[in-house]
Amino acid sequence: MTLQQIMARLAEINSRMAAIQTEAQNPETTHERMAALDGEVNTLVQEREELTRKSVQLRAQAQNFAPVVSTPAAAPAVTETNERAADKYRTLEYRQAFMNWVLHRAESPLLARADASTTTDGIQSVIIPTTITDQLFLKHSNAGSLFARVTKTNYPAGMAIPLVNFKPELEWVSENGKSSRTKATTGSITFTGYKGQIRLAISLESQYMSLDQFEAALLERLLDACKRGFDKVIVNGTGTGQPTGILTGADYKTKAAQLNNKTISDYAEWIKIWAKIPLARQANSVLHINKTDWQSHILGMKDETGKVIALDTIGFGGAPIHVFMGREVVLLEDQGLPLFDSITGNATASKATAFAYFVDDGDYKFNSNMQLTVRNYIDEETDEKIHKATIIADGKLADDESLLVICRGANATA
């Protein structure tokens, strides 16, 4: 499959996805049709990711890896191709122009101004090439991070997205009778556009740097910053000026259980907690807990027969795998989740006493325009060249059926 064919197919997929979104927002769309659309979206998303990977490979094979000198060459001529018509931000010309602007402040008519509405002379900020954001959003390097596990969406800010909770029931009817149609319980979720910024003080002003080296250096630092920043708001985001975290939006009256200093290491108590999660959601609902609490209170736990049901194993490539009751465990560390031993003086189930939770991470929707803009400036106090990347995004738990928060209760007296 040629690059032109890939880009044409990607354009078709994007067009179909837009049509699906329009149909899904129609209140008259039936549940059966919604299910069919959902299946089609999953298929299209998988195909789009695979085509994106192939396009990156084809471009990498066709790239010229000659070093870039400090005095940038004149911008290459613009040619109108099918690739540019589909996405000009991923073309080789745009990527080279972007690199020259970041390294040498060399302006080019190819660059897309992110501040086009201003009247300031010169380009102040530009859009990062799609080849970089593709890897950031679709091929996250750390498979264990929360951001890699949640669902990424791309809805316009302020749009009410309908949710359908369709639960049919069996009815017994006469020979010529028919069951009544179960009405779908509909709701909606609305995403806001919050601004997130990453400031990078990195030595990209090297005299010699290939396009491949430049993009790898920029991507590495963006991935590291996004992983830490996104993961923290997914757990504990306030919802004010930033996405809403899982613990922030939880209903602690109905979605919380408690363990004390004795029961935290009791297998029978964990089984009672696990039973509170609906059977249909248990398959994908996994435990999230601080690494310290895992090692101090959970690791090595045994069931009533003496079998270890909380253990660490080694997977492919030497990567550790954490398992509890036969299911995966996601270990946290810097996401703002308090340690069990640090929670004192309050036995109320609340965000302040939460030290772990079960959830299907796919139920959390991280919505963004999938686009980063970057501007650079000089820090006059340190003489550092600062590259500031900005993203517009929001996030919240769209379905809390798989959620159960574990809080610390009052200490046992016996």
C-alpha positions as CSV (number, residue, x, y, z in Angstrom):
1,M,0.0,0.0,0.0
2,T,1.5,3.3,-1.1
3,L,1.7,6.4,1.1
4,Q,-0.9,8.2,-1.1
5,Q,-3.3,5.2,-0.8
6,I,-2.8,5.3,3.0
7,M,-3.6,9.0,3.2
8,A,-6.6,8.6,1.0
9,R,-8.0,5.8,3.2
10,L,-7.3,7.9,6.4
11,A,-9.3,10.7,4.9
12,E,-12.2,8.3,4.2
13,I,-12.0,7.0,7.8
14,N,-12.1,10.6,9.2
15,S,-15.1,11.4,7.1
16,R,-16.9,8.3,8.2
17,M,-16.1,8.9,11.9
18,A,-17.6,12.4,11.5
19,A,-20.8,10.9,10.0
20,I,-21.0,8.4,12.8
21,Q,-20.7,11.1,15.4
22,T,-23.5,13.0,13.8
23,E,-25.8,9.9,13.8
24,A,-24.9,9.0,17.4
25,Q,-26.0,12.5,18.6
26,N,-29.4,12.0,17.1
27,P,-31.8,11.2,20.0
28,E,-33.9,9.0,17.7
29,T,-31.0,6.6,17.1
30,T,-31.9,3.2,18.6
31,H,-29.8,1.2,21.0
32,E,-29.3,-1.5,18.3
33,R,-28.0,1.1,15.9
34,M,-25.8,2.6,18.6
35,A,-24.2,-0.8,19.3
36,A,-23.6,-1.2,15.6
37,L,-22.0,2.2,15.4
38,D,-19.8,1.5,18.4
39,G,-18.5,-1.7,16.8
40,E,-17.8,0.2,13.6
41,V,-15.9,2.9,15.5
42,N,-13.7,0.4,17.2
43,T,-12.9,-1.2,13.8
44,L,-12.1,2.2,12.2
45,V,-9.9,3.2,15.2
46,Q,-7.9,0.1,14.9
47,E,-7.5,0.5,11.1
48,R,-6.5,4.1,11.6
49,E,-3.8,3.3,14.1
50,E,-2.4,0.6,11.8
51,L,-2.4,2.9,8.8
52,T,-0.7,5.6,10.9
53,R,2.1,3.2,11.9
54,K,2.6,2.2,8.2
55,S,2.7,5.8,7.1
56,V,5.4,6.6,9.7
57,Q,7.4,3.6,8.5
58,L,7.2,4.7,4.9
59,R,8.2,8.2,5.7
60,A,11.1,7.0,7.8
61,Q,12.4,4.9,4.8
62,A,12.1,7.9,2.5
63,Q,13.7,10.5,4.8
64,N,16.9,12.3,4.1
65,F,19.0,12.0,7.3
66,A,21.5,14.7,6.3
67,P,22.5,17.0,9.3
68,V,20.9,20.4,9.6
69,V,23.4,23.2,9.7
70,S,23.0,26.3,11.8
71,T,22.1,28.5,8.8
72,P,18.9,26.9,7.5
73,A,18.4,26.4,3.8
74,A,15.5,28.1,2.0
75,A,12.2,26.5,2.5
76,P,11.4,23.7,-0.1
77,A,8.8,24.5,-2.7
78,V,5.2,23.7,-1.8
79,T,3.6,21.0,-4.0
80,E,-0.1,20.2,-3.7
81,T,-0.3,16.4,-3.1
82,N,-2.9,14.1,-1.8
83,E,-0.9,13.8,1.4
84,R,-0.8,17.5,2.0
85,A,-4.6,17.8,1.3
86,A,-5.2,15.1,3.9
87,D,-2.9,16.5,6.6
88,K,-0.2,19.1,5.8
89,Y,1.2,18.9,9.3
90,R,2.7,15.4,8.7
91,T,4.5,16.2,5.5
92,L,8.3,16.0,5.3
93,E,8.4,19.7,4.3
94,Y,6.4,20.9,7.2
95,R,8.4,18.8,9.7
96,Q,11.7,20.2,8.4
97,A,10.3,23.8,8.5
98,F,9.1,23.2,12.1
99,M,12.5,21.9,13.2
100,N,14.3,24.9,11.6
101,W,11.9,27.3,13.4
102,V,12.5,25.7,16.8
103,L,16.3,25.4,16.4
104,H,17.0,28.6,14.5
105,R,13.8,30.7,14.5
106,A,13.7,30.4,10.7
107,E,10.2,31.4,9.5
108,S,8.6,29.6,6.5
109,P,5.3,30.0,4.6
110,L,4.8,26.3,5.3
111,L,4.4,26.8,9.0
112,A,0.8,26.9,10.4
113,R,0.5,29.8,12.9
114,A,-1.3,28.9,16.1
115,D,-1.6,32.6,16.8
116,A,-3.1,33.6,13.4
117,S,-5.7,35.8,15.0
118,T,-3.1,38.2,16.4
119,T,-1.5,41.0,14.5
120,T,2.0,40.5,15.9
121,D,4.7,40.5,13.3
122,G,6.4,37.2,12.9
123,I,5.4,33.7,13.9
124,Q,5.1,33.4,17.7
125,S,3.8,29.8,18.0
126,V,3.2,26.9,15.6
127,I,1.5,23.6,15.5
128,I,3.6,20.5,16.2
129,P,3.8,18.0,13.3
130,T,1.2,15.3,13.4
131,T,3.9,12.6,13.3
132,I,5.0,13.6,16.8
133,T,1.4,13.8,18.3
134,D,0.5,10.5,16.6
135,Q,3.2,8.8,18.7
136,L,2.3,10.8,21.8
137,F,-1.4,9.8,21.7
138,L,-1.5,6.5,19.8
139,K,1.8,4.8,20.7
140,H,2.5,5.9,24.3
141,S,5.9,4.5,25.3
142,N,5.0,3.5,28.8
143,A,2.4,0.8,28.6
144,G,1.9,0.8,32.4
145,S,0.9,4.5,32.7
146,L,-2.7,5.5,33.3
147,F,-2.8,7.7,30.2
148,A,-2.0,4.7,28.0
149,R,-4.9,2.8,29.5
150,V,-7.7,5.4,29.3
151,T,-9.9,6.1,26.3
152,K,-8.8,9.0,24.1
153,T,-11.6,11.0,22.3
154,N,-11.7,14.0,20.1
155,Y,-15.0,15.8,20.6
156,P,-15.4,19.6,20.2
157,A,-15.4,21.4,23.6
158,G,-18.8,22.2,24.9
159,M,-20.7,19.5,22.9
160,A,-23.0,17.3,24.9
161,I,-22.1,13.7,24.1
162,P,-25.1,11.3,24.6
163,L,-24.6,8.2,26.8
164,V,-26.8,5.2,26.5
165,N,-27.3,2.8,29.4
166,F,-29.5,0.1,27.8
167,K,-30.5,-2.8,30.0
168,P,-33.1,-5.1,28.4
169,E,-35.1,-7.5,30.5
170,L,-36.7,-10.9,29.7
171,E,-40.5,-10.9,29.7
172,W,-42.8,-14.0,29.4
173,V,-45.5,-13.4,26.8
174,S,-48.5,-15.3,25.3
175,E,-48.2,-17.1,22.0
176,N,-49.2,-14.1,19.9
177,G,-48.0,-11.5,22.4
178,K,-44.9,-9.4,22.3
179,S,-42.7,-7.9,25.0
180,S,-42.7,-4.2,25.7
181,R,-39.8,-2.2,24.3
182,T,-37.3,-1.3,27.0
183,K,-36.6,2.4,26.8
184,A,-33.0,3.4,26.9
185,T,-31.9,5.6,29.8
186,T,-30.0,8.4,28.1
187,G,-27.7,11.0,29.5
188,S,-24.9,13.2,28.3
189,I,-21.3,14.2,29.1
190,T,-19.8,17.5,28.2
191,F,-16.1,18.2,27.8
192,T,-14.5,21.6,28.5
193,G,-11.4,22.9,26.9
194,Y,-8.7,23.3,29.6
195,K,-5.2,24.5,28.7
196,G,-2.2,22.5,29.7
197,Q,1.3,23.7,29.2
198,I,4.7,22.0,29.2
199,R,7.9,24.0,29.4
200,L,11.0,22.3,28.1
201,A,14.5,23.7,28.7
202,I,16.4,21.4,26.4
203,S,19.5,21.8,24.2
204,L,17.7,21.6,20.8
205,E,19.9,24.5,19.5
206,S,22.6,22.0,18.5
207,Q,24.6,22.9,15.4
208,Y,24.1,19.5,13.8
209,M,20.9,17.5,14.3
210,S,19.0,15.3,11.9
211,L,15.2,15.5,11.6
212,D,14.9,12.0,13.2
213,Q,17.1,13.0,16.1
214,F,15.2,16.3,16.6
215,E,11.8,14.6,16.7
216,A,13.0,11.8,19.0
217,A,14.5,14.3,21.5
218,L,11.3,16.4,21.5
219,L,9.0,13.4,21.7
220,E,10.9,11.9,24.6
221,R,10.5,15.0,26.7
222,L,6.9,15.5,25.8
223,L,6.1,11.9,26.6
224,D,7.7,12.2,30.0
225,A,6.0,15.4,30.9
226,C,2.6,14.3,29.6
227,K,2.8,10.9,31.4
228,R,3.3,12.5,34.7
229,G,0.9,15.4,34.2
230,F,-1.9,13.4,32.6
231,D,-1.7,10.5,35.1
232,K,-2.0,12.9,38.0
233,V,-5.2,14.6,36.8
234,I,-6.7,11.2,35.8
235,V,-6.5,10.2,39.5
236,N,-6.9,13.5,41.3
237,G,-7.8,16.3,38.9
238,T,-9.9,19.0,40.6
239,G,-12.2,19.7,37.6
240,T,-11.5,23.4,38.0
241,G,-9.2,24.6,35.3
242,Q,-8.2,21.0,34.7
243,P,-9.8,17.6,34.0
244,T,-11.8,15.8,36.7
245,G,-10.0,12.9,38.4
246,I,-11.5,9.5,39.2
247,L,-11.4,10.1,42.9
248,T,-12.7,13.7,42.6
249,G,-15.8,12.7,40.8
250,A,-16.6,9.5,42.8
251,D,-19.8,9.2,44.8
252,Y,-18.4,8.0,48.1
253,K,-21.9,7.1,49.5
254,T,-22.4,4.4,46.9
255,K,-19.0,3.8,45.4
256,A,-16.8,3.3,48.4
257,A,-15.8,0.5,50.8
258,Q,-13.6,0.7,53.9
259,L,-10.7,-1.3,55.4
260,N,-8.9,-0.7,58.7
261,N,-5.5,-1.6,60.1
262,K,-6.5,-5.2,60.6
263,T,-8.6,-6.0,57.5
264,I,-6.4,-4.4,54.9
265,S,-4.4,-7.6,54.8
266,D,-7.4,-9.9,55.2
267,Y,-8.2,-11.9,52.0
268,A,-11.8,-12.5,53.2
269,E,-12.4,-8.8,53.5
270,W,-11.1,-8.1,50.0
271,I,-13.4,-10.8,48.6
272,K,-16.4,-8.9,50.1
273,I,-15.2,-5.7,48.5
274,W,-14.7,-7.4,45.1
275,A,-18.2,-8.8,45.3
276,K,-19.6,-5.2,45.3
277,I,-18.5,-4.7,41.7
278,P,-21.2,-5.8,39.2
279,L,-20.3,-9.2,37.7
280,A,-20.4,-7.9,34.2
281,R,-17.8,-5.2,35.0
282,Q,-15.4,-7.4,37.0
283,A,-13.5,-8.6,34.0
284,N,-11.9,-5.3,33.2
285,S,-12.0,-3.6,36.7
286,V,-8.5,-3.7,38.1
287,L,-6.9,-2.6,41.4
288,H,-5.0,0.7,41.5
289,I,-2.9,1.3,44.6
290,N,0.3,3.0,45.7
291,K,3.5,1.0,45.3
292,T,4.3,1.4,49.0
293,D,0.9,0.1,50.2
294,W,1.1,-2.8,47.7
295,Q,4.5,-3.9,49.1
296,S,3.6,-3.2,52.8
297,H,0.1,-4.6,53.1
298,I,-1.0,-6.6,50.0
299,L,2.1,-8.4,48.5
300,G,2.3,-12.0,49.7
301,M,-1.4,-12.2,50.9
302,K,-2.7,-15.8,51.0
303,D,-6.2,-17.2,50.6
304,E,-7.9,-19.6,53.1
305,T,-6.0,-22.6,51.5
306,G,-2.6,-20.9,51.9
307,K,-2.2,-20.1,48.2
308,V,-0.5,-16.7,47.5
309,I,-3.0,-14.5,45.7
310,A,-0.9,-11.2,45.6
311,L,2.4,-11.6,43.9
312,D,4.9,-10.1,41.6
313,T,6.0,-12.0,38.5
314,I,8.3,-11.2,35.5
315,G,6.8,-10.8,32.0
316,F,8.4,-10.6,28.6
317,G,11.5,-8.4,28.5
318,G,11.9,-8.6,32.2
319,A,9.0,-6.2,32.9
320,P,7.4,-6.8,36.4
321,I,3.7,-7.9,36.4
322,H,1.7,-7.3,39.6
323,V,-1.2,-9.8,40.2
324,F,-3.9,-9.8,42.9
325,M,-6.6,-12.4,43.0
326,G,-5.6,-13.5,39.5
327,R,-6.0,-10.0,38.1
328,E,-3.7,-7.2,37.0
329,V,-2.7,-4.5,39.5
330,V,-1.8,-0.9,38.5
331,L,0.8,0.6,40.8
332,L,0.8,4.3,41.4
333,E,3.4,6.6,43.1
334,D,3.2,10.3,42.3
335,Q,-0.5,10.6,41.4
336,G,-1.6,12.2,44.7
337,L,-3.1,9.0,46.2
338,P,-2.3,9.1,50.0
339,L,-0.6,6.2,51.7
340,F,-2.8,4.0,54.0
341,D,-0.5,4.6,57.0
342,S,-0.6,8.3,56.5
343,I,-4.4,8.5,56.8
344,T,-5.3,9.2,60.5
345,G,-8.1,10.7,62.6
346,N,-10.9,10.3,60.0
347,A,-13.0,7.2,59.4
348,T,-15.3,8.8,56.9
349,A,-15.3,7.4,53.3
350,S,-14.0,10.4,51.3
351,K,-11.3,11.5,48.9
352,A,-9.1,12.3,51.8
353,T,-9.2,8.7,53.1
354,A,-9.1,6.9,49.7
355,F,-5.9,4.8,49.3
356,A,-6.9,2.5,46.4
357,Y,-9.6,1.9,43.9
358,F,-10.9,-0.6,41.4
359,V,-12.0,0.7,38.0
360,D,-12.0,-0.1,34.3
361,D,-9.6,2.5,33.0
362,G,-11.4,2.5,29.6
363,D,-14.4,4.1,31.3
364,Y,-12.3,7.3,31.8
365,K,-12.5,9.5,28.7
366,F,-9.6,11.9,28.0
367,N,-10.8,14.4,25.4
368,S,-8.5,16.7,23.4
369,N,-8.0,18.1,20.0
370,M,-5.0,15.8,19.6
371,Q,-2.9,18.8,18.7
372,L,0.0,20.5,20.4
373,T,1.2,24.0,19.7
374,V,4.7,25.2,20.6
375,R,6.3,28.6,21.1
376,N,9.8,29.4,22.3
377,Y,11.3,32.3,24.2
378,I,14.5,33.2,26.1
379,D,14.5,33.1,29.9
380,E,16.4,36.4,30.6
381,E,17.3,35.3,34.1
382,T,18.9,32.0,33.1
383,D,19.6,32.6,29.4
384,E,17.9,29.3,28.7
385,K,15.9,28.7,25.6
386,I,12.4,27.6,26.7
387,H,10.1,25.6,24.5
388,K,6.5,25.9,25.7
389,A,4.0,23.3,24.4
390,T,0.3,23.8,24.9
391,I,-2.6,21.3,24.6
392,I,-6.4,21.9,25.1
393,A,-8.0,18.9,26.8
394,D,-10.5,17.7,29.4
395,G,-11.3,14.3,31.0
396,K,-13.7,12.6,33.3
397,L,-15.1,9.2,34.2
398,A,-18.0,8.7,31.8
399,D,-19.3,5.4,33.5
400,D,-18.7,4.7,37.2
401,E,-20.3,1.2,37.2
402,S,-16.8,-0.5,37.4
403,L,-15.6,2.0,40.1
404,L,-15.2,1.1,43.7
405,V,-13.0,3.3,45.9
406,I,-11.2,1.7,49.0
407,C,-11.0,4.1,52.0
408,R,-9.3,3.7,55.4
409,G,-11.9,3.2,58.2
410,A,-11.6,3.4,61.9
411,N,-8.8,1.3,63.5
412,A,-9.8,-2.0,65.0
413,T,-9.9,-1.9,68.8
414,A,-9.5,-5.7,69.3
